[in-house]
Amino acid sequence: TKARENGTWSSDLGVRLLLIHQNFPGQFRQLAPYLEQRGHELVAIASHQRPIALKGRVLRYEEPAGLKGVPLGTQIWHEGLLRAARVAHFAQQLEQEGWHPNLILAHTGWGETLGLKEVWPAVPQILWPELWVRPEHGGYGIDPLKPPAGLDNRLEQLGRNALTRTALSAASSWVLPTRHQAESLPP
């Protein structure tokens, strides 16, 4: 089925959408049912085993085991690359089954999208970066029970933000629902 006609998306044709979030539905809680009601074919990828109210197919990968005794930024990158590989293998499986998305919608904070261009280099990705994480988001320097952010607190965020930056480099567009989220990203 063609998903584009004359350069515009047509809901009459039913678009194949891949939705990815380790905690699916996550940010897609309202969007996924809305898209299904309009006849779009959805496949979701998550890493939890909780029930999901979705008519479409849900693929679930095993949560990566954390690295012990390494800085948080290193641990996040390690887990992100494991998630990326697991999601890319699902993408390859879908491709081999003859299922090819017209569009990928995903959250960027967990590394899951990093390998998708290896399987589907031409499929547009619309990504939700959510936030450029800073120590203040964990309460440092704001919560009276936590000290101001020090160097170690700022270094902890390097891994997560590097995952976000790498994922966004493959995106066709980004969705930042609030001004606070948008202003958290570097210019």
C-alpha contacts under 8 A as a table, 3 or more apart, distances in Angstrom:
res1	aa1	res2	aa2	distance
1	T	13	L	6.86
1	T	14	G	7.83
2	K	5	E	7.29
2	K	13	L	6.72
3	A	9	W	6.28
3	A	10	S	6.48
3	A	13	L	5.83
3	A	14	G	6.49
3	A	15	V	5.27
3	A	16	R	7.73
3	A	102	N	6.75
4	R	7	G	6.05
4	R	8	T	5.59
4	R	9	W	4.85
4	R	10	S	6.22
5	E	8	T	5.62
5	E	9	W	6.55
5	E	10	S	6.87
9	W	15	V	7.98
10	S	13	L	5.69
10	S	14	G	7.17
10	S	15	V	7.74
11	S	14	G	5.28
11	S	15	V	6.82
11	S	38	R	6.76
11	S	39	G	7.20
11	S	40	H	7.25
12	D	39	G	7.66
14	G	38	R	7.78
14	G	39	G	5.51
14	G	40	H	4.45
14	G	41	E	6.54
15	V	39	G	7.92
15	V	40	H	4.96
15	V	41	E	6.16
15	V	101	P	7.76
15	V	102	N	6.19
15	V	103	L	7.77
16	R	40	H	6.06
16	R	41	E	4.75
16	R	42	L	6.00
16	R	43	V	7.93
16	R	100	H	7.27
16	R	101	P	4.78
16	R	102	N	5.21
16	R	103	L	6.74
17	L	40	H	7.18
17	L	41	E	6.14
17	L	42	L	4.95
17	L	43	V	6.40
17	L	101	P	5.32
17	L	102	N	6.06
17	L	103	L	5.16
17	L	104	I	5.81
17	L	105	L	7.20
18	L	42	L	5.95
18	L	43	V	4.98
18	L	44	A	5.78
18	L	45	I	7.77
18	L	101	P	6.02
18	L	103	L	6.47
18	L	104	I	4.77
18	L	105	L	6.14
18	L	106	A	7.98
19	L	28	F	7.96
19	L	42	L	7.17
19	L	43	V	6.25
19	L	44	A	4.67
19	L	45	I	6.42
19	L	104	I	6.04
19	L	105	L	4.84
19	L	106	A	5.55
20	I	24	F	6.84
20	I	44	A	5.69
20	I	45	I	4.88
20	I	46	A	6.43
20	I	104	I	7.77
20	I	105	L	6.41
20	I	106	A	4.53
20	I	107	H	6.45
20	I	112	E	7.40
20	I	113	T	7.89
21	H	24	F	4.78
21	H	25	P	6.82
21	H	26	G	6.63
21	H	44	A	7.96
21	H	45	I	6.45
21	H	46	A	5.54
21	H	47	S	7.90
21	H	106	A	5.97
21	H	107	H	5.43
21	H	112	E	7.59
22	Q	45	I	7.15
22	Q	46	A	4.37
22	Q	47	S	4.81
22	Q	48	H	6.94
22	Q	110	W	7.23
22	Q	112	E	7.79
23	N	26	G	5.47
23	N	46	A	5.88
23	N	47	S	6.57
23	N	48	H	6.51
24	F	27	Q	7.65
24	F	28	F	7.19
24	F	29	R	7.83
24	F	44	A	7.44
24	F	45	I	7.16
24	F	46	A	5.37
24	F	47	S	7.95
24	F	52	I	7.87
25	P	28	F	4.94
25	P	29	R	4.90
25	P	32	A	7.58
25	P	52	I	7.44
26	G	29	R	5.73
27	Q	30	Q	7.75
27	Q	31	L	7.94
27	Q	107	H	7.83
28	F	31	L	4.84
28	F	32	A	5.51
29	R	32	A	6.13
29	R	33	P	7.46
30	Q	33	P	6.01
30	Q	34	Y	6.43
31	L	34	Y	5.08
31	L	35	L	6.12
32	A	35	L	5.22
32	A	36	E	6.21
32	A	42	L	7.78
32	A	54	L	7.55
33	P	36	E	5.02
33	P	37	Q	6.08
33	P	54	L	7.09
34	Y	37	Q	5.24
34	Y	38	R	6.59
35	L	38	R	5.22
35	L	39	G	6.74
35	L	40	H	5.67
36	E	39	G	5.22
36	E	40	H	5.19
36	E	41	E	6.65
36	E	42	L	7.00
36	E	55	K	7.58
37	Q	40	H	7.46
41	E	56	G	6.66
42	L	55	K	7.97
42	L	56	G	5.11
42	L	57	R	6.88
43	V	56	G	5.52
43	V	57	R	4.86
43	V	58	V	5.83
43	V	59	L	7.59
44	A	56	G	7.48
44	A	57	R	6.33
44	A	58	V	4.71
44	A	59	L	6.15
45	I	58	V	5.71
45	I	59	L	4.75
45	I	60	R	5.68
45	I	61	Y	7.63
45	I	87	V	7.35
46	A	58	V	7.32
46	A	59	L	6.40
46	A	60	R	4.90
46	A	61	Y	6.48
47	S	60	R	5.07
47	S	61	Y	4.85
47	S	62	E	5.73
47	S	63	E	5.73
48	H	60	R	6.69
48	H	61	Y	7.60
48	H	62	E	7.57
48	H	63	E	7.49
49	Q	60	R	7.31
54	L	57	R	7.48
54	L	58	V	7.81
59	L	90	F	7.54
61	Y	86	R	6.50
61	Y	87	V	7.52
63	E	83	R	7.70
64	P	79	E	5.80
64	P	82	L	6.50
64	P	83	R	6.98
65	A	79	E	7.40
66	G	75	Q	6.46
66	G	79	E	6.76
67	L	70	V	6.43
67	L	75	Q	5.65
67	L	78	H	7.82
70	V	74	T	6.46
70	V	75	Q	6.39
71	P	74	T	5.41
71	P	75	Q	6.33
71	P	156	E	6.83
72	L	75	Q	4.96
72	L	76	I	6.06
72	L	156	E	5.27
72	L	157	Q	7.70
72	L	159	G	7.35
73	G	76	I	5.19
73	G	77	W	6.33
73	G	155	L	7.09
73	G	156	E	4.92
73	G	157	Q	5.98
73	G	158	L	5.55
73	G	159	G	3.77
73	G	160	R	6.35
74	T	77	W	5.21
74	T	78	H	6.17
74	T	159	G	5.99
75	Q	78	H	5.09
75	Q	79	E	6.15
75	Q	159	G	7.76
76	I	79	E	5.16
76	I	80	G	5.88
76	I	110	W	7.80
76	I	159	G	5.74
76	I	160	R	6.11
77	W	80	G	4.89
77	W	81	L	6.11
77	W	111	G	7.71
77	W	159	G	5.49
77	W	160	R	6.97
77	W	163	L	6.80
78	H	81	L	5.36
78	H	82	L	6.39
79	E	82	L	5.07
79	E	83	R	6.14
79	E	110	W	7.78
79	E	111	G	7.80
80	G	83	R	5.04
80	G	84	A	6.04
80	G	110	W	5.36
80	G	111	G	4.12
80	G	112	E	6.45
80	G	163	L	7.22
81	L	84	A	4.89
81	L	85	A	6.20
81	L	111	G	6.24
81	L	112	E	7.60
81	L	114	L	7.48
82	L	85	A	5.21
82	L	86	R	6.30
83	R	86	R	5.13
83	R	87	V	6.13
83	R	110	W	7.30
83	R	111	G	6.20
83	R	112	E	5.08
84	A	87	V	5.24
84	A	88	A	5.98
84	A	111	G	5.60
84	A	112	E	4.20
84	A	113	T	5.83
84	A	114	L	5.33
84	A	115	G	5.36
84	A	116	L	7.77
85	A	88	A	5.04
85	A	89	H	6.15
85	A	112	E	7.75
85	A	115	G	6.34
86	R	89	H	5.22
86	R	90	F	6.47
86	R	112	E	7.93
87	V	90	F	5.05
87	V	91	A	6.25
87	V	112	E	6.04
87	V	113	T	7.27
87	V	115	G	7.47
87	V	116	L	7.59
88	A	91	A	4.87
88	A	92	Q	6.17
88	A	113	T	7.76
88	A	115	G	5.31
88	A	116	L	5.44
88	A	118	E	7.69
88	A	119	V	6.90
89	H	92	Q	4.99
89	H	93	Q	6.14
90	F	93	Q	4.95
90	F	94	L	6.15
91	A	94	L	5.08
91	A	95	E	6.14
91	A	116	L	7.07
91	A	119	V	6.62
92	Q	95	E	5.01
92	Q	96	Q	6.15
92	Q	119	V	6.11
93	Q	96	Q	5.11
93	Q	97	E	6.26
94	L	97	E	5.02
94	L	98	G	6.38
94	L	99	W	5.11
94	L	100	H	6.89
95	E	98	G	5.05
95	E	99	W	5.17
95	E	100	H	5.68
95	E	119	V	7.99
96	Q	99	W	7.36
101	P	104	I	6.80
101	P	123	V	7.08
102	N	123	V	6.19
102	N	124	P	7.39
103	L	123	V	5.86
103	L	124	P	5.34
103	L	125	Q	6.12
103	L	126	I	7.59
104	I	123	V	7.04
104	I	124	P	6.25
104	I	125	Q	4.68
104	I	126	I	6.14
105	L	125	Q	5.97
105	L	126	I	4.95
105	L	127	L	5.82
105	L	128	W	7.85
106	A	113	T	7.21
106	A	125	Q	7.48
106	A	126	I	6.59
106	A	127	L	4.98
106	A	128	W	6.13
107	H	110	W	7.46
107	H	112	E	7.98
107	H	127	L	5.66
107	H	128	W	4.64
107	H	129	P	6.01
107	H	130	E	7.43
108	T	111	G	6.00
108	T	112	E	6.92
108	T	113	T	6.81
108	T	127	L	6.22
108	T	128	W	5.93
108	T	129	P	4.99
108	T	130	E	7.67
108	T	163	L	7.40
108	T	164	T	5.57
108	T	167	A	6.10
108	T	168	L	7.48
109	G	129	P	6.23
109	G	130	E	7.48
109	G	160	R	6.62
109	G	161	N	7.91
109	G	163	L	6.70
109	G	164	T	5.71
110	W	160	R	7.62
110	W	163	L	7.25
111	G	114	L	5.69
111	G	163	L	5.72
111	G	164	T	7.37
111	G	167	A	7.02
112	E	115	G	7.43
113	T	116	L	5.49
113	T	167	A	6.33
114	L	117	K	7.42
114	L	166	T	7.24
114	L	167	A	5.66
115	G	118	E	5.55
115	G	119	V	7.36
116	L	119	V	5.39
116	L	120	W	5.93
116	L	121	P	7.27
117	K	120	W	4.91
117	K	121	P	4.13
117	K	122	A	7.40
117	K	123	V	7.76
117	K	170	A	7.52
118	E	121	P	6.02
120	W	123	V	5.55
124	P	171	A	6.91
124	P	172	S	5.52
125	Q	170	A	7.22
125	Q	171	A	4.88
125	Q	172	S	5.28
125	Q	173	S	6.87
126	I	171	A	5.88
126	I	172	S	5.82
126	I	173	S	4.98
126	I	174	W	5.62
126	I	175	V	7.11
127	L	168	L	7.03
127	L	171	A	6.27
127	L	172	S	8.00
127	L	173	S	6.47
127	L	174	W	4.88
127	L	175	V	6.12
128	W	174	W	5.80
128	W	175	V	4.94
128	W	176	L	6.35
129	P	132	W	7.48
129	P	164	T	6.36
129	P	168	L	7.57
129	P	174	W	7.04
129	P	175	V	7.13
129	P	176	L	6.94
130	E	175	V	7.90
130	E	176	L	6.20
130	E	177	P	7.96
130	E	181	Q	6.11
131	L	181	Q	5.17
131	L	182	A	7.39
131	L	184	S	6.10
131	L	185	L	6.78
132	W	161	N	6.14
132	W	164	T	7.75
132	W	181	Q	7.49
132	W	184	S	5.24
132	W	185	L	4.96
132	W	186	P	7.68
133	V	137	H	6.52
133	V	157	Q	6.22
133	V	160	R	7.37
133	V	161	N	6.51
133	V	184	S	7.52
134	R	137	H	5.57
134	R	138	G	7.55
134	R	154	R	6.75
134	R	157	Q	6.47
135	P	138	G	5.36
135	P	139	G	6.76
135	P	140	Y	5.54
135	P	149	A	6.02
135	P	153	N	5.84
135	P	154	R	5.96
135	P	157	Q	7.37
136	E	139	G	4.84
136	E	140	Y	4.79
136	E	141	G	6.17
136	E	142	I	6.43
136	E	149	A	7.25
137	H	140	Y	7.32
139	G	142	I	5.15
139	G	143	D	4.91
139	G	146	K	6.67
140	Y	143	D	6.14
140	Y	146	K	5.36
140	Y	147	P	5.74
140	Y	148	P	5.14
140	Y	149	A	5.14
141	G	144	P	7.38
141	G	146	K	6.48
141	G	147	P	5.59
141	G	148	P	3.71
141	G	149	A	5.77
142	I	146	K	7.40
142	I	148	P	7.46
143	D	146	K	5.40
143	D	147	P	7.82
144	P	147	P	7.31
149	A	152	D	7.90
149	A	153	N	5.65
149	A	154	R	6.89
150	G	153	N	5.33
150	G	154	R	6.50
151	L	154	R	5.13
151	L	155	L	6.08
152	D	155	L	5.00
152	D	156	E	6.22
153	N	156	E	5.31
153	N	157	Q	7.18
154	R	157	Q	5.63
154	R	158	L	7.25
155	L	158	L	5.41
156	E	159	G	6.84
157	Q	160	R	5.48
157	Q	161	N	6.10
158	L	161	N	5.29
158	L	162	A	5.88
159	G	162	A	5.12
159	G	163	L	6.27
160	R	163	L	5.14
160	R	164	T	6.36
161	N	164	T	4.93
161	N	165	R	6.07
162	A	165	R	5.02
162	A	166	T	6.07
163	L	166	T	5.22
163	L	167	A	6.10
164	T	167	A	5.15
164	T	168	L	6.04
165	R	168	L	5.20
165	R	169	S	6.32
166	T	169	S	5.29
166	T	170	A	7.22
167	A	170	A	5.67
167	A	171	A	6.80
168	L	171	A	4.95
168	L	174	W	7.40
171	A	174	W	6.83
176	L	179	R	7.56
176	L	181	Q	5.93
176	L	182	A	5.47
177	P	181	Q	7.00
177	P	182	A	7.61
178	T	181	Q	5.28
178	T	182	A	6.31
179	R	182	A	5.03
179	R	183	E	5.93
180	H	183	E	5.22
180	H	184	S	6.22
181	Q	184	S	5.24
181	Q	185	L	7.19
182	A	185	L	5.84
183	E	186	P	7.50
